[in-house]
Each structure stands twice: as structure tokens, then as C-alpha cells.
């Protein structure tokens, strides 16, 4: 029974991590990991969020 529960827990955790990655929720965590590996000081979560908004919306969108 414990093995089944452990397997279900790992599956649920993997599914949750996948959903977070697809939705962009893990973007800051990934950024911090890459910044630390490259020896740079990462931005704060707030500064990262503001920077991502600026990069996304500072250019002209010719969608419609």
C-alpha cells in the first residue's frame, strides 16, 4: 500500500510541476537557477516580474 501511495505522490508531483512549467509559474525559479550557475546575482522576484512585463509589453504588437 505504501508503494502505491508513493507512486501516486510522485506522479501527482510530476504533473503539478509540468502544469507550473507550462503556465510560466516556474519562470522565476528557473531564472534564479541559471543566474546562480552563471555566477550572476539574480534579481528579486518583484524586479524579475516587472522586467518580464516590460519586455512583454514594451514593443508594438501588430496582432490585430
PDB file of N, H, CA, C and O in Angstrom:
ATOM      1  N   UNK A   1       0.820  -1.200   0.000  1.00  0.00           N
ATOM      2  CA  UNK A   1       0.000   0.000   0.000  1.00  0.00           C
ATOM      3  C   UNK A   1       0.866   1.267   0.000  1.00  0.00           C
ATOM      4  O   UNK A   1       0.539   2.243  -0.675  1.00  0.00           O
ATOM      5  N   UNK A   2       1.957   1.248   0.751  1.00  0.00           N
ATOM      6  H   UNK A   2       2.222   0.455   1.299  1.00  0.00           H
ATOM      7  CA  UNK A   2       2.839   2.401   0.798  1.00  0.00           C
ATOM      8  C   UNK A   2       3.473   2.662  -0.561  1.00  0.00           C
ATOM      9  O   UNK A   2       3.654   3.812  -0.959  1.00  0.00           O
ATOM     10  N   UNK A   3       3.810   1.592  -1.267  1.00  0.00           N
ATOM     11  H   UNK A   3       3.664   0.657  -0.943  1.00  0.00           H
ATOM     12  CA  UNK A   3       4.430   1.748  -2.585  1.00  0.00           C
ATOM     13  C   UNK A   3       3.457   2.409  -3.561  1.00  0.00           C
ATOM     14  O   UNK A   3       3.855   3.239  -4.379  1.00  0.00           O
ATOM     15  N   UNK A   4       2.193   2.039  -3.469  1.00  0.00           N
ATOM     16  H   UNK A   4       1.870   1.365  -2.805  1.00  0.00           H
ATOM     17  CA  UNK A   4       1.181   2.635  -4.347  1.00  0.00           C
ATOM     18  C   UNK A   4       1.026   4.118  -4.038  1.00  0.00           C
ATOM     19  O   UNK A   4       0.961   4.949  -4.943  1.00  0.00           O
ATOM     20  N   UNK A   5       0.969   4.437  -2.753  1.00  0.00           N
ATOM     21  H   UNK A   5       1.022   3.762  -2.017  1.00  0.00           H
ATOM     22  CA  UNK A   5       0.843   5.840  -2.350  1.00  0.00           C
ATOM     23  C   UNK A   5       2.064   6.643  -2.788  1.00  0.00           C
ATOM     24  O   UNK A   5       1.931   7.775  -3.254  1.00  0.00           O
ATOM     25  N   UNK A   6       3.243   6.064  -2.640  1.00  0.00           N
ATOM     26  H   UNK A   6       3.350   5.144  -2.262  1.00  0.00           H
ATOM     27  CA  UNK A   6       4.471   6.758  -3.040  1.00  0.00           C
ATOM     28  C   UNK A   6       4.480   7.001  -4.548  1.00  0.00           C
ATOM     29  O   UNK A   6       4.873   8.075  -5.006  1.00  0.00           O
ATOM     30  N   UNK A   7       4.052   6.014  -5.309  1.00  0.00           N
ATOM     31  H   UNK A   7       3.733   5.142  -4.937  1.00  0.00           H
ATOM     32  CA  UNK A   7       3.993   6.165  -6.767  1.00  0.00           C
ATOM     33  C   UNK A   7       2.990   7.239  -7.163  1.00  0.00           C
ATOM     34  O   UNK A   7       3.268   8.064  -8.034  1.00  0.00           O
ATOM     35  N   UNK A   8       1.825   7.229  -6.525  1.00  0.00           N
ATOM     36  H   UNK A   8       1.600   6.559  -5.817  1.00  0.00           H
ATOM     37  CA  UNK A   8       0.814   8.251  -6.817  1.00  0.00           C
ATOM     38  C   UNK A   8       1.306   9.642  -6.422  1.00  0.00           C
ATOM     39  O   UNK A   8       1.037  10.615  -7.126  1.00  0.00           O
ATOM     40  N   UNK A   9       2.009   9.742  -5.325  1.00  0.00           N
ATOM     41  H   UNK A   9       2.227   8.951  -4.753  1.00  0.00           H
ATOM     42  CA  UNK A   9       2.544  11.033  -4.886  1.00  0.00           C
ATOM     43  C   UNK A   9       3.563  11.571  -5.880  1.00  0.00           C
ATOM     44  O   UNK A   9       3.540  12.752  -6.225  1.00  0.00           O
ATOM     45  N   UNK A  10       4.462  10.697  -6.341  1.00  0.00           N
ATOM     46  H   UNK A  10       4.480   9.737  -6.061  1.00  0.00           H
ATOM     47  CA  UNK A  10       5.463  11.131  -7.322  1.00  0.00           C
ATOM     48  C   UNK A  10       4.786  11.545  -8.629  1.00  0.00           C
ATOM     49  O   UNK A  10       5.184  12.532  -9.248  1.00  0.00           O
ATOM     50  N   UNK A  11       3.775  10.801  -9.047  1.00  0.00           N
ATOM     51  H   UNK A  11       3.451   9.999  -8.544  1.00  0.00           H
ATOM     52  CA  UNK A  11       3.050  11.143 -10.270  1.00  0.00           C
ATOM     53  C   UNK A  11       2.331  12.476 -10.148  1.00  0.00           C
ATOM     54  O   UNK A  11       2.343  13.282 -11.078  1.00  0.00           O
ATOM     55  N   UNK A  12       1.708  12.706  -9.007  1.00  0.00           N
ATOM     56  H   UNK A  12       1.699  12.051  -8.251  1.00  0.00           H
ATOM     57  CA  UNK A  12       0.998  13.966  -8.789  1.00  0.00           C
ATOM     58  C   UNK A  12       1.986  15.133  -8.749  1.00  0.00           C
ATOM     59  O   UNK A  12       1.706  16.200  -9.294  1.00  0.00           O
ATOM     60  N   UNK A  13       3.129  14.936  -8.111  1.00  0.00           N
ATOM     61  H   UNK A  13       3.357  14.069  -7.668  1.00  0.00           H
ATOM     62  CA  UNK A  13       4.137  16.000  -8.044  1.00  0.00           C
ATOM     63  C   UNK A  13       4.689  16.307  -9.433  1.00  0.00           C
ATOM     64  O   UNK A  13       4.898  17.470  -9.779  1.00  0.00           O
ATOM     65  N   UNK A  14       4.924  15.272 -10.223  1.00  0.00           N
ATOM     66  H   UNK A  14       4.754  14.327  -9.943  1.00  0.00           H
ATOM     67  CA  UNK A  14       5.425  15.483 -11.580  1.00  0.00           C
ATOM     68  C   UNK A  14       4.393  16.215 -12.433  1.00  0.00           C
ATOM     69  O   UNK A  14       4.740  17.109 -13.204  1.00  0.00           O
ATOM     70  N   UNK A  15       3.127  15.834 -12.293  1.00  0.00           N
ATOM     71  H   UNK A  15       2.845  15.107 -11.667  1.00  0.00           H
ATOM     72  CA  UNK A  15       2.063  16.501 -13.051  1.00  0.00           C
ATOM     73  C   UNK A  15       1.952  17.964 -12.644  1.00  0.00           C
ATOM     74  O   UNK A  15       1.790  18.835 -13.498  1.00  0.00           O
ATOM     75  N   UNK A  16       2.037  18.237 -11.355  1.00  0.00           N
ATOM     76  H   UNK A  16       2.168  17.529 -10.661  1.00  0.00           H
ATOM     77  CA  UNK A  16       1.951  19.613 -10.864  1.00  0.00           C
ATOM     78  C   UNK A  16       3.117  20.453 -11.378  1.00  0.00           C
ATOM     79  O   UNK A  16       2.925  21.596 -11.795  1.00  0.00           O
ATOM     80  N   UNK A  17       4.334  19.888 -11.349  1.00  0.00           N
ATOM     81  H   UNK A  17       4.491  18.960 -11.011  1.00  0.00           H
ATOM     82  CA  UNK A  17       5.496  20.608 -11.872  1.00  0.00           C
ATOM     83  C   UNK A  17       5.353  20.879 -13.361  1.00  0.00           C
ATOM     84  O   UNK A  17       5.755  21.942 -13.831  1.00  0.00           O
ATOM     85  N   UNK A  18       4.792  19.947 -14.106  1.00  0.00           N
ATOM     86  H   UNK A  18       4.465  19.083 -13.723  1.00  0.00           H
ATOM     87  CA  UNK A  18       4.566  20.146 -15.539  1.00  0.00           C
ATOM     88  C   UNK A  18       3.583  21.291 -15.765  1.00  0.00           C
ATOM     89  O   UNK A  18       3.822  22.157 -16.607  1.00  0.00           O
ATOM     90  N   UNK A  19       2.497  21.300 -15.029  1.00  0.00           N
ATOM     91  H   UNK A  19       2.303  20.597 -14.345  1.00  0.00           H
ATOM     92  CA  UNK A  19       1.496  22.370 -15.174  1.00  0.00           C
ATOM     93  C   UNK A  19       2.121  23.720 -14.831  1.00  0.00           C
ATOM     94  O   UNK A  19       1.882  24.704 -15.531  1.00  0.00           O
ATOM     95  N   UNK A  20       2.914  23.779 -13.767  1.00  0.00           N
ATOM     96  H   UNK A  20       3.107  22.979 -13.199  1.00  0.00           H
ATOM     97  CA  UNK A  20       3.575  25.030 -13.391  1.00  0.00           C
ATOM     98  C   UNK A  20       4.526  25.500 -14.487  1.00  0.00           C
ATOM     99  O   UNK A  20       4.608  26.696 -14.767  1.00  0.00           O
ATOM    100  N   UNK A  21       5.245  24.565 -15.109  1.00  0.00           N
ATOM    101  H   UNK A  21       5.178  23.594 -14.882  1.00  0.00           H
ATOM    102  CA  UNK A  21       6.193  24.926 -16.166  1.00  0.00           C
ATOM    103  C   UNK A  21       5.453  25.442 -17.393  1.00  0.00           C
ATOM    104  O   UNK A  21       5.875  26.426 -18.001  1.00  0.00           O
ATOM    105  N   UNK A  22       4.372  24.801 -17.758  1.00  0.00           N
ATOM    106  H   UNK A  22       4.029  24.002 -17.264  1.00  0.00           H
ATOM    107  CA  UNK A  22       3.607  25.203 -18.941  1.00  0.00           C
ATOM    108  C   UNK A  22       2.964  26.573 -18.733  1.00  0.00           C
ATOM    109  O   UNK A  22       2.915  27.379 -19.662  1.00  0.00           O
ATOM    110  N   UNK A  23       2.482  26.836 -17.547  1.00  0.00           N
ATOM    111  H   UNK A  23       2.522  26.181 -16.793  1.00  0.00           H
ATOM    112  CA  UNK A  23       1.806  28.102 -17.264  1.00  0.00           C
ATOM    113  C   UNK A  23       2.782  29.245 -16.979  1.00  0.00           C
ATOM    114  O   UNK A  23       2.357  30.393 -16.853  1.00  0.00           O
ATOM    115  N   UNK A  24       4.070  28.956 -16.877  1.00  0.00           N
ATOM    116  H   UNK A  24       4.415  28.023 -16.979  1.00  0.00           H
ATOM    117  CA  UNK A  24       5.056  30.008 -16.632  1.00  0.00           C
ATOM    118  C   UNK A  24       5.271  30.319 -15.169  1.00  0.00           C
ATOM    119  O   UNK A  24       5.957  31.286 -14.838  1.00  0.00           O
ATOM    120  N   UNK A  25       4.705  29.529 -14.298  1.00  0.00           N
ATOM    121  H   UNK A  25       4.147  28.744 -14.567  1.00  0.00           H
ATOM    122  CA  UNK A  25       4.806  29.778 -12.866  1.00  0.00           C
ATOM    123  C   UNK A  25       6.210  29.509 -12.340  1.00  0.00           C
ATOM    124  O   UNK A  25       6.596  30.061 -11.310  1.00  0.00           O
ATOM    125  N   UNK A  26       6.967  28.683 -13.019  1.00  0.00           N
ATOM    126  H   UNK A  26       6.653  28.234 -13.856  1.00  0.00           H
ATOM    127  CA  UNK A  26       8.318  28.343 -12.583  1.00  0.00           C
ATOM    128  C   UNK A  26       9.380  29.226 -13.224  1.00  0.00           C
ATOM    129  O   UNK A  26      10.571  28.957 -13.068  1.00  0.00           O
ATOM    130  N   UNK A  27       8.985  30.260 -13.932  1.00  0.00           N
ATOM    131  H   UNK A  27       8.018  30.478 -14.059  1.00  0.00           H
ATOM    132  CA  UNK A  27       9.942  31.098 -14.660  1.00  0.00           C
ATOM    133  C   UNK A  27      10.975  31.722 -13.725  1.00  0.00           C
ATOM    134  O   UNK A  27      12.166  31.734 -14.036  1.00  0.00           O
ATOM    135  N   UNK A  28      10.529  32.235 -12.591  1.00  0.00           N
ATOM    136  H   UNK A  28       9.561  32.225 -12.338  1.00  0.00           H
ATOM    137  CA  UNK A  28      11.474  32.878 -11.670  1.00  0.00           C
ATOM    138  C   UNK A  28      12.433  31.859 -11.079  1.00  0.00           C
ATOM    139  O   UNK A  28      13.627  32.133 -10.957  1.00  0.00           O
ATOM    140  N   UNK A  29      11.929  30.692 -10.711  1.00  0.00           N
ATOM    141  H   UNK A  29      10.959  30.469 -10.811  1.00  0.00           H
ATOM    142  CA  UNK A  29      12.789  29.643 -10.155  1.00  0.00           C
ATOM    143  C   UNK A  29      13.851  29.222 -11.165  1.00  0.00           C
ATOM    144  O   UNK A  29      15.015  29.044 -10.806  1.00  0.00           O
ATOM    145  N   UNK A  30      13.457  29.065 -12.416  1.00  0.00           N
ATOM    146  H   UNK A  30      12.511  29.210 -12.708  1.00  0.00           H
ATOM    147  CA  UNK A  30      14.418  28.694 -13.458  1.00  0.00           C
ATOM    148  C   UNK A  30      15.440  29.814 -13.659  1.00  0.00           C
ATOM    149  O   UNK A  30      16.631  29.547 -13.818  1.00  0.00           O
ATOM    150  N   UNK A  31      14.979  31.061 -13.651  1.00  0.00           N
ATOM    151  H   UNK A  31      14.012  31.278 -13.521  1.00  0.00           H
ATOM    152  CA  UNK A  31      15.871  32.209 -13.801  1.00  0.00           C
ATOM    153  C   UNK A  31      16.917  32.240 -12.685  1.00  0.00           C
ATOM    154  O   UNK A  31      18.100  32.448 -12.952  1.00  0.00           O
ATOM    155  N   UNK A  32      16.493  32.036 -11.447  1.00  0.00           N
ATOM    156  H   UNK A  32      15.531  31.866 -11.229  1.00  0.00           H
ATOM    157  CA  UNK A  32      17.415  32.052 -10.320  1.00  0.00           C
ATOM    158  C   UNK A  32      18.448  30.932 -10.454  1.00  0.00           C
ATOM    159  O   UNK A  32      19.633  31.150 -10.203  1.00  0.00           O
ATOM    160  N   UNK A  33      18.008  29.737 -10.847  1.00  0.00           N
ATOM    161  H   UNK A  33      17.045  29.560 -11.051  1.00  0.00           H
ATOM    162  CA  UNK A  33      18.945  28.622 -11.028  1.00  0.00           C
ATOM    163  C   UNK A  33      20.001  28.945 -12.082  1.00  0.00           C
ATOM    164  O   UNK A  33      21.188  28.700 -11.871  1.00  0.00           O
ATOM    165  N   UNK A  34      19.571  29.491 -13.207  1.00  0.00           N
ATOM    166  H   UNK A  34      18.607  29.690 -13.379  1.00  0.00           H
ATOM    167  CA  UNK A  34      20.508  29.817 -14.283  1.00  0.00           C
ATOM    168  C   UNK A  34      21.443  30.943 -13.866  1.00  0.00           C
ATOM    169  O   UNK A  34      22.639  30.896 -14.154  1.00  0.00           O
ATOM    170  N   UNK A  35      20.909  31.951 -13.191  1.00  0.00           N
ATOM    171  H   UNK A  35      19.938  31.990 -12.957  1.00  0.00           H
ATOM    172  CA  UNK A  35      21.734  33.077 -12.757  1.00  0.00           C
ATOM    173  C   UNK A  35      22.799  32.617 -11.763  1.00  0.00           C
ATOM    174  O   UNK A  35      23.950  33.046 -11.847  1.00  0.00           O
ATOM    175  N   UNK A  36      22.432  31.767 -10.843  1.00  0.00           N
ATOM    176  H   UNK A  36      21.497  31.419 -10.775  1.00  0.00           H
ATOM    177  CA  UNK A  36      23.409  31.291  -9.855  1.00  0.00           C
ATOM    178  C   UNK A  36      24.468  30.418 -10.504  1.00  0.00           C
ATOM    179  O   UNK A  36      25.641  30.496 -10.139  1.00  0.00           O
ATOM    180  N   UNK A  37      24.071  29.580 -11.467  1.00  0.00           N
ATOM    181  H   UNK A  37      23.118  29.516 -11.764  1.00  0.00           H
ATOM    182  CA  UNK A  37      25.050  28.740 -12.155  1.00  0.00           C
ATOM    183  C   UNK A  37      26.031  29.572 -12.963  1.00  0.00           C
ATOM    184  O   UNK A  37      27.198  29.204 -13.097  1.00  0.00           O
ATOM    185  N   UNK A  38      25.562  30.698 -13.505  1.00  0.00           N
ATOM    186  H   UNK A  38      24.614  30.997 -13.396  1.00  0.00           H
ATOM    187  CA  UNK A  38      26.441  31.548 -14.312  1.00  0.00           C
ATOM    188  C   UNK A  38      27.212  32.553 -13.458  1.00  0.00           C
ATOM    189  O   UNK A  38      28.012  33.326 -13.984  1.00  0.00           O
ATOM    190  N   UNK A  39      26.979  32.551 -12.154  1.00  0.00           N
ATOM    191  H   UNK A  39      26.328  31.923 -11.726  1.00  0.00           H
ATOM    192  CA  UNK A  39      27.729  33.424 -11.256  1.00  0.00           C
ATOM    193  C   UNK A  39      27.173  34.820 -11.136  1.00  0.00           C
ATOM    194  O   UNK A  39      27.838  35.695 -10.582  1.00  0.00           O
ATOM    195  N   UNK A  40      25.987  35.057 -11.629  1.00  0.00           N
ATOM    196  H   UNK A  40      25.447  34.346 -12.079  1.00  0.00           H
ATOM    197  CA  UNK A  40      25.373  36.380 -11.544  1.00  0.00           C
ATOM    198  C   UNK A  40      24.463  36.462 -10.320  1.00  0.00           C
ATOM    199  O   UNK A  40      23.966  35.448  -9.830  1.00  0.00           O
ATOM    200  N   UNK A  41      24.257  37.673  -9.843  1.00  0.00           N
ATOM    201  H   UNK A  41      24.661  38.497 -10.241  1.00  0.00           H
ATOM    202  CA  UNK A  41      23.319  37.886  -8.752  1.00  0.00           C
ATOM    203  C   UNK A  41      21.917  38.019  -9.336  1.00  0.00           C
ATOM    204  O   UNK A  41      21.677  38.911 -10.150  1.00  0.00           O
ATOM    205  N   UNK A  42      20.994  37.160  -8.943  1.00  0.00           N
ATOM    206  H   UNK A  42      21.189  36.435  -8.281  1.00  0.00           H
ATOM    207  CA  UNK A  42      19.643  37.231  -9.522  1.00  0.00           C
ATOM    208  C   UNK A  42      18.856  38.434  -9.019  1.00  0.00           C
ATOM    209  O   UNK A  42      19.095  38.941  -7.923  1.00  0.00           O
ATOM    210  N   UNK A  43      17.919  38.876  -9.837  1.00  0.00           N
ATOM    211  H   UNK A  43      17.725  38.464 -10.728  1.00  0.00           H
ATOM    212  CA  UNK A  43      17.002  39.941  -9.440  1.00  0.00           C
ATOM    213  C   UNK A  43      16.049  39.418  -8.370  1.00  0.00           C
ATOM    214  O   UNK A  43      15.885  38.209  -8.208  1.00  0.00           O
ATOM    215  N   UNK A  44      15.436  40.323  -7.656  1.00  0.00           N
ATOM    216  H   UNK A  44      15.569  41.305  -7.788  1.00  0.00           H
ATOM    217  CA  UNK A  44      14.389  39.914  -6.721  1.00  0.00           C
ATOM    218  C   UNK A  44      13.185  39.448  -7.534  1.00  0.00           C
ATOM    219  O   UNK A  44      13.101  39.710  -8.733  1.00  0.00           O
ATOM    220  N   UNK A  45      12.268  38.764  -6.886  1.00  0.00           N
ATOM    221  H   UNK A  45      12.337  38.551  -5.911  1.00  0.00           H
ATOM    222  CA  UNK A  45      11.082  38.263  -7.578  1.00  0.00           C
ATOM    223  C   UNK A  45      10.277  39.424  -8.168  1.00  0.00           C
ATOM    224  O   UNK A  45       9.767  39.330  -9.284  1.00  0.00           O
ATOM    225  N   UNK A  46      10.168  40.506  -7.419  1.00  0.00           N
ATOM    226  H   UNK A  46      10.582  40.582  -6.512  1.00  0.00           H
ATOM    227  CA  UNK A  46       9.410  41.666  -7.890  1.00  0.00           C
ATOM    228  C   UNK A  46      10.084  42.303  -9.106  1.00  0.00           C
ATOM    229  O   UNK A  46       9.420  42.639 -10.086  1.00  0.00           O
ATOM    230  N   UNK A  47      11.400  42.464  -9.038  1.00  0.00           N
ATOM    231  H   UNK A  47      11.941  42.191  -8.242  1.00  0.00           H
ATOM    232  CA  UNK A  47      12.130  43.064 -10.156  1.00  0.00           C
ATOM    233  C   UNK A  47      12.064  42.163 -11.391  1.00  0.00           C
ATOM    234  O   UNK A  47      11.956  42.653 -12.515  1.00  0.00           O
ATOM    235  N   UNK A  48      12.129  40.852 -11.181  1.00  0.00           N
ATOM    236  H   UNK A  48      12.217  40.454 -10.268  1.00  0.00           H
ATOM    237  CA  UNK A  48      12.019  39.917 -12.296  1.00  0.00           C
ATOM    238  C   UNK A  48      10.646  40.036 -12.959  1.00  0.00           C
ATOM    239  O   UNK A  48      10.546  40.051 -14.186  1.00  0.00           O
ATOM    240  N   UNK A  49       9.601  40.120 -12.155  1.00  0.00           N
ATOM    241  H   UNK A  49       9.683  40.108 -11.159  1.00  0.00           H
ATOM    242  CA  UNK A  49       8.242  40.238 -12.677  1.00  0.00           C
ATOM    243  C   UNK A  49       8.079  41.541 -13.466  1.00  0.00           C
ATOM    244  O   UNK A  49       7.513  41.536 -14.560  1.00  0.00           O
ATOM    245  N   UNK A  50       8.565  42.642 -12.923  1.00  0.00           N
ATOM    246  H   UNK A  50       9.025  42.647 -12.035  1.00  0.00           H
ATOM    247  CA  UNK A  50       8.455  43.928 -13.622  1.00  0.00           C
ATOM    248  C   UNK A  50       9.255  43.925 -14.922  1.00  0.00           C
ATOM    249  O   UNK A  50       8.806  44.472 -15.929  1.00  0.00           O
ATOM    250  N   UNK A  51      10.440  43.311 -14.902  1.00  0.00           N
ATOM    251  H   UNK A  51      10.805  42.867 -14.084  1.00  0.00           H
ATOM    252  CA  UNK A  51      11.255  43.204 -16.105  1.00  0.00           C
ATOM    253  C   UNK A  51      10.551  42.364 -17.172  1.00  0.00           C
ATOM    254  O   UNK A  51      10.569  42.710 -18.353  1.00  0.00           O
ATOM    255  N   UNK A  52       9.935  41.264 -16.753  1.00  0.00           N
ATOM    256  H   UNK A  52       9.921  40.982 -15.793  1.00  0.00           H
ATOM    257  CA  UNK A  52       9.243  40.422 -17.730  1.00  0.00           C
ATOM    258  C   UNK A  52       8.035  41.153 -18.326  1.00  0.00           C
ATOM    259  O   UNK A  52       7.747  41.006 -19.513  1.00  0.00           O
ATOM    260  N   UNK A  53       7.330  41.939 -17.505  1.00  0.00           N
ATOM    261  H   UNK A  53       7.564  42.058 -16.540  1.00  0.00           H
ATOM    262  CA  UNK A  53       6.216  42.729 -18.040  1.00  0.00           C
ATOM    263  C   UNK A  53       6.705  43.776 -19.023  1.00  0.00           C
ATOM    264  O   UNK A  53       6.090  43.992 -20.068  1.00  0.00           O
ATOM    265  N   UNK A  54       7.810  44.426 -18.688  1.00  0.00           N
ATOM    266  H   UNK A  54       8.310  44.250 -17.840  1.00  0.00           H
ATOM    267  CA  UNK A  54       8.363  45.450 -19.581  1.00  0.00           C
ATOM    268  C   UNK A  54       8.798  44.832 -20.907  1.00  0.00           C
ATOM    269  O   UNK A  54       8.531  45.391 -21.970  1.00  0.00           O
ATOM    270  N   UNK A  55       9.471  43.675 -20.848  1.00  0.00           N
ATOM    271  H   UNK A  55       9.688  43.220 -19.984  1.00  0.00           H
ATOM    272  CA  UNK A  55       9.905  43.025 -22.089  1.00  0.00           C
ATOM    273  C   UNK A  55       8.709  42.583 -22.929  1.00  0.00           C
ATOM    274  O   UNK A  55       8.756  42.643 -24.157  1.00  0.00           O
ATOM    275  N   UNK A  56       7.646  42.145 -22.276  1.00  0.00           N
ATOM    276  H   UNK A  56       7.608  42.096 -21.278  1.00  0.00           H
ATOM    277  CA  UNK A  56       6.483  41.643 -22.998  1.00  0.00           C
ATOM    278  C   UNK A  56       5.677  42.765 -23.646  1.00  0.00           C
ATOM    279  O   UNK A  56       5.199  42.614 -24.771  1.00  0.00           O
ATOM    280  N   UNK A  57       5.526  43.877 -22.954  1.00  0.00           N
ATOM    281  H   UNK A  57       5.915  43.999 -22.041  1.00  0.00           H
ATOM    282  CA  UNK A  57       4.608  44.916 -23.417  1.00  0.00           C
ATOM    283  C   UNK A  57       5.273  46.194 -23.915  1.00  0.00           C
ATOM    284  O   UNK A  57       4.572  47.152 -24.242  1.00  0.00           O
ATOM    285  N   UNK A  58       6.593  46.241 -23.981  1.00  0.00           N
ATOM    286  H   UNK A  58       7.162  45.464 -23.715  1.00  0.00           H
ATOM    287  CA  UNK A  58       7.248  47.473 -24.415  1.00  0.00           C
ATOM    288  C   UNK A  58       7.338  47.597 -25.948  1.00  0.00           C
ATOM    289  O   UNK A  58       7.602  48.685 -26.461  1.00  0.00           O
ATOM    290  N   UNK A  59       7.128  46.521 -26.662  1.00  0.00           N
ATOM    291  H   UNK A  59       6.915  45.637 -26.246  1.00  0.00           H
ATOM    292  CA  UNK A  59       7.200  46.580 -28.113  1.00  0.00           C
ATOM    293  C   UNK A  59       5.805  46.677 -28.706  1.00  0.00           C
ATOM    294  O   UNK A  59       4.814  46.340 -28.058  1.00  0.00           O
ATOM    295  N   UNK A  60       5.742  47.137 -29.931  1.00  0.00           N
ATOM    296  H   UNK A  60       6.547  47.411 -30.457  1.00  0.00           H
ATOM    297  CA  UNK A  60       4.472  47.275 -30.624  1.00  0.00           C
ATOM    298  C   UNK A  60       3.994  45.895 -31.055  1.00  0.00           C
ATOM    299  O   UNK A  60       4.737  45.123 -31.661  1.00  0.00           O
ATOM    300  N   UNK A  61       2.751  45.605 -30.732  1.00  0.00           N
ATOM    301  H   UNK A  61       2.148  46.232 -30.240  1.00  0.00           H
ATOM    302  CA  UNK A  61       2.157  44.324 -31.140  1.00  0.00           C
ATOM    303  C   UNK A  61       1.278  44.579 -32.351  1.00  0.00           C
ATOM    304  O   UNK A  61       0.357  45.394 -32.296  1.00  0.00           O
ATOM    305  N   UNK A  62       1.555  43.903 -33.413  1.00  0.00           N
ATOM    306  H   UNK A  62       2.303  43.241 -33.458  1.00  0.00           H
ATOM    307  CA  UNK A  62       0.771  44.093 -34.643  1.00  0.00           C
ATOM    308  C   UNK A  62      -0.185  42.924 -34.852  1.00  0.00           C
ATOM    309  O   UNK A  62      -0.446  42.509 -35.981  1.00  0.00           O
ATOM    310  N   UNK A  63      -0.681  42.422 -33.785  1.00  0.00           N
ATOM    311  H   UNK A  63      -0.469  42.759 -32.868  1.00  0.00           H
ATOM    312  CA  UNK A  63      -1.558  41.261 -33.843  1.00  0.00           C
ATOM    313  C   UNK A  63      -2.860  41.558 -34.591  1.00  0.00           C
ATOM    314  O   UNK A  63      -3.210  40.858 -35.541  1.00  0.00           O
ATOM    315  N   UNK A  64      -3.563  42.586 -34.162  1.00  0.00           N
ATOM    316  H   UNK A  64      -3.279  43.154 -33.390  1.00  0.00           H
ATOM    317  CA  UNK A  64      -4.911  42.809 -34.720  1.00  0.00           C
ATOM    318  C   UNK A  64      -5.064  44.144 -35.381  1.00  0.00           C
ATOM    319  O   UNK A  64      -6.139  44.462 -35.890  1.00  0.00           O
TER     320      UNK A  64
END
